[in-house]
Amino acid sequence: MTHHSEANIAVADALTLLLHNQHAICAAIEEITQWLSENGSGNFADNAKAAMDTLDANAQGITNAIMRLRHK
């Protein structure tokens, strides 16, 4: 295995861990959003939903980068 391939694998592994963290953060925000919605804080819930949308969009970009690194 070449040094370049080893570096790609290391970066892909690190990005995978970050992606797992991102999914966990999104799940936590989702729980908070539900609580806010149920307790009459709709404006805060809307802001939390916007944050989740950003996390979801970025997660796809991270996933694409991981796949490119793993297939080089």
Biopython code that builds the backbone (N, CA, C, O; Angstrom):
import numpy as np
from Bio.PDB.StructureBuilder import StructureBuilder

atoms = [
    (1, "MET", "N", (0.852, -1.168, 0.000)),
    (1, "MET", "CA", (0.000, 0.000, 0.000)),
    (1, "MET", "C", (0.901, 1.234, 0.000)),
    (1, "MET", "O", (1.880, 1.289, 0.744)),
    (2, "THR", "N", (0.579, 2.199, -0.813)),
    (2, "THR", "CA", (1.395, 3.402, -0.893)),
    (2, "THR", "C", (1.083, 4.340, 0.255)),
    (2, "THR", "O", (0.045, 4.246, 0.910)),
    (3, "HIS", "N", (2.027, 5.254, 0.475)),
    (3, "HIS", "CA", (1.834, 6.257, 1.532)),
    (3, "HIS", "C", (0.581, 7.079, 1.260)),
    (3, "HIS", "O", (-0.165, 7.416, 2.179)),
    (4, "HIS", "N", (0.355, 7.401, -0.027)),
    (4, "HIS", "CA", (-0.826, 8.200, -0.402)),
    (4, "HIS", "C", (-2.120, 7.464, -0.035)),
    (4, "HIS", "O", (-3.058, 8.067, 0.486)),
    (5, "SER", "N", (-2.160, 6.173, -0.308)),
    (5, "SER", "CA", (-3.349, 5.381, 0.023)),
    (5, "SER", "C", (-3.552, 5.305, 1.533)),
    (5, "SER", "O", (-4.681, 5.386, 2.018)),
    (6, "GLU", "N", (-2.465, 5.151, 2.267)),
    (6, "GLU", "CA", (-2.561, 5.108, 3.727)),
    (6, "GLU", "C", (-3.077, 6.437, 4.272)),
    (6, "GLU", "O", (-3.876, 6.464, 5.208)),
    (7, "ALA", "N", (-2.619, 7.526, 3.687)),
    (7, "ALA", "CA", (-3.087, 8.854, 4.115)),
    (7, "ALA", "C", (-4.571, 9.014, 3.806)),
    (7, "ALA", "O", (-5.322, 9.551, 4.621)),
    (8, "ASN", "N", (-4.996, 8.552, 2.635)),
    (8, "ASN", "CA", (-6.416, 8.631, 2.279)),
    (8, "ASN", "C", (-7.273, 7.840, 3.257)),
    (8, "ASN", "O", (-8.341, 8.295, 3.668)),
    (9, "ILE", "N", (-6.800, 6.654, 3.627)),
    (9, "ILE", "CA", (-7.544, 5.823, 4.570)),
    (9, "ILE", "C", (-7.630, 6.511, 5.931)),
    (9, "ILE", "O", (-8.686, 6.509, 6.563)),
    (10, "ALA", "N", (-6.530, 7.094, 6.379)),
    (10, "ALA", "CA", (-6.523, 7.783, 7.680)),
    (10, "ALA", "C", (-7.482, 8.968, 7.668)),
    (10, "ALA", "O", (-8.214, 9.187, 8.633)),
    (11, "VAL", "N", (-7.478, 9.725, 6.584)),
    (11, "VAL", "CA", (-8.390, 10.875, 6.483)),
    (11, "VAL", "C", (-9.834, 10.391, 6.414)),
    (11, "VAL", "O", (-10.709, 10.956, 7.069)),
    (12, "ALA", "N", (-10.087, 9.357, 5.633)),
    (12, "ALA", "CA", (-11.444, 8.813, 5.535)),
    (12, "ALA", "C", (-11.927, 8.296, 6.884)),
    (12, "ALA", "O", (-13.085, 8.495, 7.251)),
    (13, "ASP", "N", (-11.039, 7.632, 7.621)),
    (13, "ASP", "CA", (-11.411, 7.145, 8.955)),
    (13, "ASP", "C", (-11.746, 8.301, 9.889)),
    (13, "ASP", "O", (-12.725, 8.236, 10.633)),
    (14, "ALA", "N", (-10.929, 9.368, 9.854)),
    (14, "ALA", "CA", (-11.196, 10.536, 10.706)),
    (14, "ALA", "C", (-12.510, 11.205, 10.313)),
    (14, "ALA", "O", (-13.294, 11.597, 11.177)),
    (15, "LEU", "N", (-12.745, 11.335, 9.018)),
    (15, "LEU", "CA", (-14.007, 11.930, 8.566)),
    (15, "LEU", "C", (-15.203, 11.066, 8.974)),
    (15, "LEU", "O", (-16.268, 11.591, 9.298)),
    (16, "THR", "N", (-15.029, 9.758, 8.957)),
    (16, "THR", "CA", (-16.108, 8.864, 9.371)),
    (16, "THR", "C", (-16.466, 9.092, 10.832)),
    (16, "THR", "O", (-17.643, 9.129, 11.189)),
    (17, "LEU", "N", (-15.452, 9.245, 11.676)),
    (17, "LEU", "CA", (-15.714, 9.533, 13.092)),
    (17, "LEU", "C", (-16.426, 10.871, 13.262)),
    (17, "LEU", "O", (-17.356, 10.986, 14.061)),
    (18, "LEU", "N", (-15.993, 11.870, 12.518)),
    (18, "LEU", "CA", (-16.658, 13.177, 12.578)),
    (18, "LEU", "C", (-18.103, 13.075, 12.093)),
    (18, "LEU", "O", (-18.997, 13.720, 12.640)),
    (19, "LEU", "N", (-18.317, 12.276, 11.083)),
    (19, "LEU", "CA", (-19.679, 12.082, 10.574)),
    (19, "LEU", "C", (-20.559, 11.416, 11.634)),
    (19, "LEU", "O", (-21.720, 11.789, 11.797)),
    (20, "HIS", "N", (-20.017, 10.441, 12.349)),
    (20, "HIS", "CA", (-20.775, 9.803, 13.432)),
    (20, "HIS", "C", (-21.116, 10.830, 14.514)),
    (20, "HIS", "O", (-22.228, 10.838, 15.042)),
    (21, "ASN", "N", (-20.159, 11.689, 14.838)),
    (21, "ASN", "CA", (-20.422, 12.750, 15.811)),
    (21, "ASN", "C", (-21.513, 13.686, 15.308)),
    (21, "ASN", "O", (-22.383, 14.109, 16.069)),
    (22, "GLN", "N", (-21.455, 14.002, 14.026)),
    (22, "GLN", "CA", (-22.452, 14.895, 13.442)),
    (22, "GLN", "C", (-23.846, 14.283, 13.538)),
    (22, "GLN", "O", (-24.813, 14.983, 13.839)),
    (23, "HIS", "N", (-23.953, 12.991, 13.284)),
    (23, "HIS", "CA", (-25.249, 12.314, 13.398)),
    (23, "HIS", "C", (-25.753, 12.349, 14.848)),
    (23, "HIS", "O", (-26.945, 12.537, 15.093)),
    (24, "ALA", "N", (-24.843, 12.167, 15.795)),
    (24, "ALA", "CA", (-25.230, 12.210, 17.212)),
    (24, "ALA", "C", (-25.703, 13.609, 17.605)),
    (24, "ALA", "O", (-26.694, 13.752, 18.321)),
    (25, "ILE", "N", (-25.006, 14.625, 17.143)),
    (25, "ILE", "CA", (-25.413, 16.008, 17.431)),
    (25, "ILE", "C", (-26.786, 16.280, 16.836)),
    (25, "ILE", "O", (-27.635, 16.898, 17.479)),
    (26, "CYS", "N", (-27.002, 15.823, 15.617)),
    (26, "CYS", "CA", (-28.301, 16.033, 14.970)),
    (26, "CYS", "C", (-29.417, 15.336, 15.750)),
    (26, "CYS", "O", (-30.504, 15.891, 15.906)),
    (27, "ALA", "N", (-29.153, 14.135, 16.233)),
    (27, "ALA", "CA", (-30.157, 13.422, 17.024)),
    (27, "ALA", "C", (-30.478, 14.173, 18.310)),
    (27, "ALA", "O", (-31.637, 14.245, 18.718)),
    (28, "ALA", "N", (-29.453, 14.732, 18.947)),
    (28, "ALA", "CA", (-29.686, 15.507, 20.173)),
    (28, "ALA", "C", (-30.496, 16.761, 19.873)),
    (28, "ALA", "O", (-31.413, 17.100, 20.622)),
    (29, "ILE", "N", (-30.168, 17.446, 18.793)),
    (29, "ILE", "CA", (-30.926, 18.651, 18.417)),
    (29, "ILE", "C", (-32.360, 18.281, 18.096)),
    (29, "ILE", "O", (-33.282, 19.036, 18.404)),
    (30, "GLU", "N", (-32.555, 17.127, 17.481)),
    (30, "GLU", "CA", (-33.918, 16.676, 17.161)),
    (30, "GLU", "C", (-34.740, 16.473, 18.434)),
    (30, "GLU", "O", (-35.909, 16.854, 18.490)),
    (31, "GLU", "N", (-34.127, 15.872, 19.452)),
    (31, "GLU", "CA", (-34.822, 15.685, 20.739)),
    (31, "GLU", "C", (-35.174, 17.031, 21.367)),
    (31, "GLU", "O", (-36.285, 17.224, 21.860)),
    (32, "ILE", "N", (-34.224, 17.952, 21.343)),
    (32, "ILE", "CA", (-34.460, 19.285, 21.905)),
    (32, "ILE", "C", (-35.554, 20.004, 21.119)),
    (32, "ILE", "O", (-36.411, 20.668, 21.701)),
    (33, "THR", "N", (-35.519, 19.867, 19.799)),
    (33, "THR", "CA", (-36.531, 20.496, 18.950)),
    (33, "THR", "C", (-37.923, 19.989, 19.293)),
    (33, "THR", "O", (-38.874, 20.767, 19.374)),
    (34, "GLN", "N", (-38.036, 18.689, 19.493)),
    (34, "GLN", "CA", (-39.333, 18.112, 19.851)),
    (34, "GLN", "C", (-39.806, 18.687, 21.186)),
    (34, "GLN", "O", (-40.971, 19.060, 21.326)),
    (35, "TRP", "N", (-38.908, 18.758, 22.159)),
    (35, "TRP", "CA", (-39.274, 19.304, 23.471)),
    (35, "TRP", "C", (-39.696, 20.760, 23.344)),
    (35, "TRP", "O", (-40.683, 21.171, 23.953)),
    (36, "LEU", "N", (-38.962, 21.545, 22.560)),
    (36, "LEU", "CA", (-39.304, 22.953, 22.371)),
    (36, "LEU", "C", (-40.680, 23.096, 21.722)),
    (36, "LEU", "O", (-41.483, 23.934, 22.131)),
    (37, "SER", "N", (-40.942, 22.279, 20.717)),
    (37, "SER", "CA", (-42.237, 22.333, 20.026)),
    (37, "SER", "C", (-43.389, 21.994, 20.966)),
    (37, "SER", "O", (-44.450, 22.617, 20.917)),
    (38, "GLU", "N", (-43.168, 21.004, 21.818)),
    (38, "GLU", "CA", (-44.214, 20.562, 22.739)),
    (38, "GLU", "C", (-44.434, 21.542, 23.897)),
    (38, "GLU", "O", (-45.466, 21.493, 24.566)),
    (39, "ASN", "N", (-43.477, 22.416, 24.127)),
    (39, "ASN", "CA", (-43.565, 23.338, 25.254)),
    (39, "ASN", "C", (-43.711, 24.792, 24.821)),
    (39, "ASN", "O", (-43.333, 25.705, 25.555)),
    (40, "GLY", "N", (-44.254, 25.002, 23.637)),
    (40, "GLY", "CA", (-44.624, 26.339, 23.203)),
    (40, "GLY", "C", (-43.487, 27.255, 22.821)),
    (40, "GLY", "O", (-43.635, 28.475, 22.893)),
    (41, "SER", "N", (-42.365, 26.712, 22.420)),
    (41, "SER", "CA", (-41.235, 27.537, 21.995)),
    (41, "SER", "C", (-40.979, 27.317, 20.505)),
    (41, "SER", "O", (-39.882, 26.936, 20.096)),
    (42, "GLY", "N", (-41.998, 27.563, 19.720)),
    (42, "GLY", "CA", (-41.946, 27.284, 18.291)),
    (42, "GLY", "C", (-40.830, 27.999, 17.562)),
    (42, "GLY", "O", (-40.211, 27.423, 16.667)),
    (43, "ASN", "N", (-40.554, 29.260, 17.930)),
    (43, "ASN", "CA", (-39.502, 30.010, 17.245)),
    (43, "ASN", "C", (-38.144, 29.349, 17.457)),
    (43, "ASN", "O", (-37.354, 29.238, 16.519)),
    (44, "PHE", "N", (-37.870, 28.909, 18.686)),
    (44, "PHE", "CA", (-36.617, 28.220, 18.965)),
    (44, "PHE", "C", (-36.578, 26.882, 18.229)),
    (44, "PHE", "O", (-35.529, 26.471, 17.734)),
    (45, "ALA", "N", (-37.710, 26.213, 18.161)),
    (45, "ALA", "CA", (-37.785, 24.938, 17.456)),
    (45, "ALA", "C", (-37.475, 25.134, 15.975)),
    (45, "ALA", "O", (-36.790, 24.309, 15.370)),
    (46, "ASP", "N", (-37.973, 26.214, 15.391)),
    (46, "ASP", "CA", (-37.692, 26.494, 13.982)),
    (46, "ASP", "C", (-36.198, 26.708, 13.756)),
    (46, "ASP", "O", (-35.642, 26.237, 12.764)),
    (47, "ASN", "N", (-35.556, 27.415, 14.673)),
    (47, "ASN", "CA", (-34.111, 27.634, 14.558)),
    (47, "ASN", "C", (-33.364, 26.310, 14.670)),
    (47, "ASN", "O", (-32.396, 26.079, 13.946)),
    (48, "ALA", "N", (-33.808, 25.445, 15.571)),
    (48, "ALA", "CA", (-33.170, 24.144, 15.729)),
    (48, "ALA", "C", (-33.350, 23.297, 14.473)),
    (48, "ALA", "O", (-32.433, 22.580, 14.071)),
    (49, "LYS", "N", (-34.528, 23.376, 13.853)),
    (49, "LYS", "CA", (-34.769, 22.632, 12.617)),
    (49, "LYS", "C", (-33.849, 23.124, 11.505)),
    (49, "LYS", "O", (-33.360, 22.328, 10.703)),
    (50, "ALA", "N", (-33.615, 24.429, 11.454)),
    (50, "ALA", "CA", (-32.693, 24.975, 10.452)),
    (50, "ALA", "C", (-31.277, 24.445, 10.689)),
    (50, "ALA", "O", (-30.556, 24.147, 9.737)),
    (51, "ALA", "N", (-30.887, 24.330, 11.946)),
    (51, "ALA", "CA", (-29.568, 23.775, 12.268)),
    (51, "ALA", "C", (-29.477, 22.322, 11.825)),
    (51, "ALA", "O", (-28.448, 21.892, 11.304)),
    (52, "MET", "N", (-30.550, 21.563, 12.029)),
    (52, "MET", "CA", (-30.555, 20.161, 11.594)),
    (52, "MET", "C", (-30.452, 20.058, 10.078)),
    (52, "MET", "O", (-29.782, 19.164, 9.561)),
    (53, "ASP", "N", (-31.109, 20.962, 9.364)),
    (53, "ASP", "CA", (-31.016, 20.961, 7.900)),
    (53, "ASP", "C", (-29.574, 21.175, 7.450)),
    (53, "ASP", "O", (-29.104, 20.526, 6.516)),
    (54, "THR", "N", (-28.882, 22.086, 8.119)),
    (54, "THR", "CA", (-27.475, 22.335, 7.798)),
    (54, "THR", "C", (-26.632, 21.106, 8.087)),
    (54, "THR", "O", (-25.787, 20.729, 7.275)),
    (55, "LEU", "N", (-26.853, 20.470, 9.244)),
    (55, "LEU", "CA", (-26.115, 19.256, 9.578)),
    (55, "LEU", "C", (-26.356, 18.161, 8.539)),
    (55, "LEU", "O", (-25.425, 17.465, 8.137)),
    (56, "ASP", "N", (-27.607, 18.014, 8.110)),
    (56, "ASP", "CA", (-27.933, 16.994, 7.110)),
    (56, "ASP", "C", (-27.226, 17.276, 5.784)),
    (56, "ASP", "O", (-26.668, 16.368, 5.167)),
    (57, "ALA", "N", (-27.252, 18.531, 5.351)),
    (57, "ALA", "CA", (-26.606, 18.892, 4.084)),
    (57, "ALA", "C", (-25.099, 18.657, 4.159)),
    (57, "ALA", "O", (-24.502, 18.129, 3.221)),
    (58, "ASN", "N", (-24.497, 19.042, 5.260)),
    (58, "ASN", "CA", (-23.055, 18.844, 5.414)),
    (58, "ASN", "C", (-22.700, 17.374, 5.560)),
    (58, "ASN", "O", (-21.632, 16.950, 5.118)),
    (59, "ALA", "N", (-23.566, 16.602, 6.166)),
    (59, "ALA", "CA", (-23.317, 15.163, 6.311)),
    (59, "ALA", "C", (-23.207, 14.509, 4.941)),
    (59, "ALA", "O", (-22.384, 13.616, 4.740)),
    (60, "GLN", "N", (-24.023, 14.943, 4.013)),
    (60, "GLN", "CA", (-23.946, 14.373, 2.665)),
    (60, "GLN", "C", (-22.618, 14.717, 2.008)),
    (60, "GLN", "O", (-22.015, 13.873, 1.346)),
    (61, "GLY", "N", (-22.162, 15.941, 2.185)),
    (61, "GLY", "CA", (-20.870, 16.332, 1.638)),
    (61, "GLY", "C", (-19.723, 15.545, 2.247)),
    (61, "GLY", "O", (-18.798, 15.144, 1.540)),
    (62, "ILE", "N", (-19.775, 15.323, 3.551)),
    (62, "ILE", "CA", (-18.743, 14.532, 4.224)),
    (62, "ILE", "C", (-18.775, 13.093, 3.717)),
    (62, "ILE", "O", (-17.728, 12.498, 3.462)),
    (63, "THR", "N", (-19.963, 12.542, 3.573)),
    (63, "THR", "CA", (-20.110, 11.176, 3.056)),
    (63, "THR", "C", (-19.507, 11.065, 1.657)),
    (63, "THR", "O", (-18.807, 10.098, 1.357)),
    (64, "ASN", "N", (-19.773, 12.038, 0.813)),
    (64, "ASN", "CA", (-19.224, 12.017, -0.546)),
    (64, "ASN", "C", (-17.693, 12.063, -0.518)),
    (64, "ASN", "O", (-17.034, 11.357, -1.281)),
    (65, "ALA", "N", (-17.132, 12.892, 0.361)),
    (65, "ALA", "CA", (-15.677, 12.992, 0.474)),
    (65, "ALA", "C", (-15.077, 11.669, 0.953)),
    (65, "ALA", "O", (-14.043, 11.229, 0.450)),
    (66, "ILE", "N", (-15.730, 11.050, 1.916)),
    (66, "ILE", "CA", (-15.265, 9.750, 2.416)),
    (66, "ILE", "C", (-15.244, 8.727, 1.292)),
    (66, "ILE", "O", (-14.278, 7.980, 1.135)),
    (67, "MET", "N", (-16.303, 8.700, 0.523)),
    (67, "MET", "CA", (-16.384, 7.720, -0.568)),
    (67, "MET", "C", (-15.297, 7.970, -1.607)),
    (67, "MET", "O", (-14.701, 7.020, -2.113)),
    (68, "ARG", "N", (-15.030, 9.234, -1.933)),
    (68, "ARG", "CA", (-13.967, 9.540, -2.900)),
    (68, "ARG", "C", (-12.605, 9.093, -2.374)),
    (68, "ARG", "O", (-11.802, 8.531, -3.119)),
    (69, "LEU", "N", (-12.348, 9.340, -1.102)),
    (69, "LEU", "CA", (-11.073, 8.936, -0.503)),
    (69, "LEU", "C", (-10.911, 7.424, -0.478)),
    (69, "LEU", "O", (-9.822, 6.912, -0.738)),
    (70, "ARG", "N", (-11.969, 6.717, -0.171)),
    (70, "ARG", "CA", (-11.885, 5.268, -0.060)),
    (70, "ARG", "C", (-11.765, 4.586, -1.428)),
    (70, "ARG", "O", (-11.320, 3.441, -1.510)),
    (71, "HIS", "N", (-12.153, 5.269, -2.482)),
    (71, "HIS", "CA", (-12.111, 4.648, -3.819)),
    (71, "HIS", "C", (-10.909, 5.092, -4.634)),
    (71, "HIS", "O", (-10.833, 4.792, -5.825)),
    (72, "LYS", "N", (-9.975, 5.794, -4.026)),
    (72, "LYS", "CA", (-8.759, 6.199, -4.758)),
    (72, "LYS", "C", (-7.736, 5.104, -4.705)),
    (72, "LYS", "O", (-6.647, 5.249, -5.260)),
]
sb = StructureBuilder()
sb.init_structure("model")
sb.init_model(0)
sb.init_chain("A")
sb.init_seg("    ")
for serial, (resi, resn, name, xyz) in enumerate(atoms, 1):
    if name == "N":
        sb.init_residue(resn, " ", resi, " ")
    sb.init_atom(name, np.array(xyz, "f"), 0.0, 1.0, " ", f" {name:<3s}", serial, name[0])
structure = sb.get_structure()
